[in-house]
Amino acid sequence: MSESTHKAGFVNIIGKPNVGKSTLMNALLGEKLSIISSKAQTTRHRILGIMNEEDYQIVFSDTPGMLKPKYELHKSMMGFVNLSLEDADVIVFVTDLFETDEDIQEILQKINASEVPVLLVINKIDLNKEEKLQEVTDYWTQRIKAAVVIPISALEQFNLQKIMQEILDRLPVHPPFYDKEELSDRPERFFASEIIREKIFTRYKKEIPYSTEVRIEDFEETDNLIRMRALIFVERQSQKGIIIGDKGNALKKVGTEARIEMETFFGKKVFLETFVKVEENWRKNKNKLKKFGYDQ
């Protein structure tokens, strides 16, 4: 494939929390790069997933859910969303049968003013009847300038090929932006920390997952084994006790579940040590957020 016909571009997936953006990107890529849970606001960073074929390269971008910021962490998360509007060749706006435009009118205005083609993707259609889909379609087409409306079920991988075709039709002719062997721009440490964070979202309730951040302190890799040391940060001493659990059992379960998934992800044995540390009010402190990679 010559450079004169090779296509490449940035396809940025945006939408409100919990509409299925991460599930969609993982399904399109055939790889689990973004963590998933039933809780809202699971994704905190902008995560690139790169799809490589002989004649094209699609750089997908999964972004945090659009929301009205309440503290510094939210502001940083929304910074990733705003950045994704600036470099997009195609915007995939994901909603579902139940969401409205509450709290995101300002971002919708930016999308409509961007002149970037928008694919309006209505997810979770497996959960309701056709008349509801028409109602939702009418609602959103009045609020966003969409080139096309695509009803899907990301969970059941229904109609994903339609999204791919609409993207390819709009992808500009361009050489690859990344090496064709690359799957993401993120380092292995990042995915290790995200896997641990997903297990925390799955296993703990209420405020605990939202007050938690994970950082990989040590990451040593050989041909057959990865050894890593992970620090789990919480905001209060009481949260540390909950994360650890009685006789350390809760933390042990998180570590075991994370290690099993890491071994699948990295394709080799993993030795994982986990420790819990209190970092008071890290979500509200700009300097602490920078330390955790929230520098947008």
N, C-alpha and C positions, 0 to 999 in steps of 0.2 A: 504494500500500500504506500503510495507516494505521499509526500507531505502536502502536495497540492490538493489532495482529496481527503486527507485524514481529518476527522472531526474531533474536537476536544472542547470542553467547557465546564463551568461550575453550575451545578443544579442544587439549589438551596431549599431544604425542606423546613418550612416554618408553620406555626400554628399554636393554638393555646395548649396548656398542659393537659396531658393524658388523652390526647386525641389519636395517638398511635403513630407519631412521627418516627420514633426509634424502631418500632416493629416494622414499619414500612421500609426504612432504609436497610435494615438487616435482611428483610425479605428480598428486596431488589438486588442486593449484593450477594445473597446466598452465604453471608458470613455474619456472625454476631459481633458487631463492633460497639454498638450502643447498648447500655444496660437497660433492662426493662423491669418495671414492677407495676402493680395496680395503683400505686400511690402517685399523685401528681408531683410535678417538679423533680423528677428523678434525674433528668439530664441537666447538668450545670455548665458544661463546656460546649464549644462548637467542635464537633467531631467529623473529620473528613474520612469518607470511605471511597476508595478509588476502584472503578470498574474498568478493566482493560480488555479490549478486543483488538484484533488486527487493524481495523479501520476506524476505531474511535476510542476515546478515553473520557469517561464521565466522572467528574469529581463531585460526588454527593456530599452534602453538608447537613448533618443533623444538628439542630439548634435547641437551646432551652425553650420551654414553653413561654409564649408571650403572656405577660402579666403586668400588673401595676406594682412597681417596686415598693417594698416596705422597709428594706434596709440595704446596706452596701452590697451584700451578696447578690440580691435581686438586681441591683443596678448593673453589676458586672455581667450577670447573665443576660440582661437586656442589651448590654453593649455588644455581646456576641450576635444577638439577633439583628441589631442595626447594621453591624458590619456585613452580615450575610446579604443584606439588601443592596449593598454597594457593589459587590463583585459578582452578582449572579448573572448568568446567561439565561437561565430559566428558574422561575420560582414555582415550587410545588407547595401550594397552600393547602394544608390538611385540616379538615374539620370533621365532625361526625354528625349523627342525627340529633344530637342533644345540645350542642354548644351554640352560644350566641356571640355577638360582637361586643359584649360588655367588657369594659376596661381596655379594649384594643383599638378603639376608633382612630387614635392618632397613628398607629402603625399601619392600619388599613389605608389611611390617606397617603402615607409614604409609599406603600406598595403601588397604589393607583397612580401616583405621580412618577414612579420610577421608569415607566415605559418598558419594563422587562416583561416578557410574556409570562403569564400566570396560568398554571394548570390548577383548577379548583378540584381537589380530591376530597370526596365525601366518603369517609371511612365508616366501618362497623355496620354496613348495610345488612349484614347477616342477623342483626338484632331487631329489625323492624320490618314493617310492610311497605309496599311500593308507594302508597299514598303519602306516607311520611317523608319518603325520599323526595317526592315532587315538591312538597311543602318546604323542605330544607333547601333544595336547589333554588327555588324562587327567592327564598330569604337571602341567600348568600350572593346570588347573581345581581341582586340590587345593591350590594355593598362592596363588591370587589370586581374589578375589570378582569374577567377571566377569558382566556383564549378558548378554553374547552372545559367542560365539566365531566369528571370521571368518577362514577360510584365504584367503590372497591370494598373488599374485606382483606386488610393486610394480614390478619390472623389466619384466614383461610386461603390467602394468596390468590384471591379472585380479582381478575381484571388488571393484574400488574403488567401484563404484556402491553396493554393499551397505554399505560403510563410510559413505558419504555419507548414505544413507537412515537408518541407525541413529543417526548424529549429529543429523540434522534432527529425528528423532522425539524427541530428548532436549534439544534446544536451547531455552532459555527465551525467552519473549516479552520483548523488550527493544529499545529504540532502538539504532541503530548506535553502536559505541564509537569508530569512526574515520570520517573522511571517506570517502565511497563511492569516491573516486578513488584512495585510498591502496592500495598493494600490500604495504607493510611499514612498520614503525615505524623501521627502520634508515635512516641517511643513505646517499647514493650512495658516499661515501668507504669506508664499511664493506664494501659489496659489491665495490668495486674491490680492497680489500685481501684479501678472501676469495678472489677469483678468482686472485690471485697466489699465495696460500697453497695453493690446490688444485693449481696447476701444480707447486709445490715438492713436495707430497705425491706427485704422479704421477711426477716426474722423478728424485727422489733416494731413496736407500735408508737402511735402518737408523735411526739416531737423528736424522739431519739434519732431517727434517720436524717432528719433535717438539720440536726445539731452536730452531725458527724462529718468529718473529713478524713480521708486516708492518704498517707504519703508513704511511698516505698523508699526506705532509707538505704538499704543495701540490695544489690541485684547482681549476682555472680552466676554466669552461665558457662557450662561446659558442654561437650557433645551430648551427654546423656542426662544432665541434671541442671536445674536452676535453683539456686539458694537465694531466698530473699527474706528481708526483715521489714515488716510493715508496722507503721505507727498509725493508730486510730485515734484521732483527736475528737474530744467532746468539749462542751462549753462549761459544764459544771461537774463537781465531784460526785454528786448523786447519779449523774448520767454514766460516769465511769463504772460505778457499781453495777448498774443495770446491764451495761455492755458486757462486763466480765461474768456476771451471774454467780449463782451459788457454786462455790468451789471451782470457779472458772469454767463451768460447763457451757454457758451460753457462748462465750468467746471461743471455746474449743469447737463448738458446732459450726460457727461462722468460718473458722479457719479450715475445718475439714471440707465444708461445702465449696469454699473458694479454691482450695488446693485441687479438688477433683475437677472443677471447671477449668482452672488454669492448665492442668495437664492436657486436657482436650484442646484448649486454645493454642498452647505453645507446642504441643506434640512431643513432650518429654516429661520426665519425672520432675516434681517440684517439692522442695523442702521449704516450708513457710513458717516463720515465726511472727506472732502478732503481739503487740503491746498497746496499751491504752494510756493516753496522756490528756490532761486537761489543758485546754487553750481558751481561756475565758473570753466570751463574746467575740469569737473570731469572725462570725458572720457580719458584724457591724464595724469592724476595724479594717480600714483600707490597707494598712501595712501588713497585717496578718493575712489578708486576702491575697496580696501580691506573693507572699511566701508560698501560698497554695496554688499559684498559677492563674489567679483571677486578675489579670493586669489590663483588661480592656477598659 
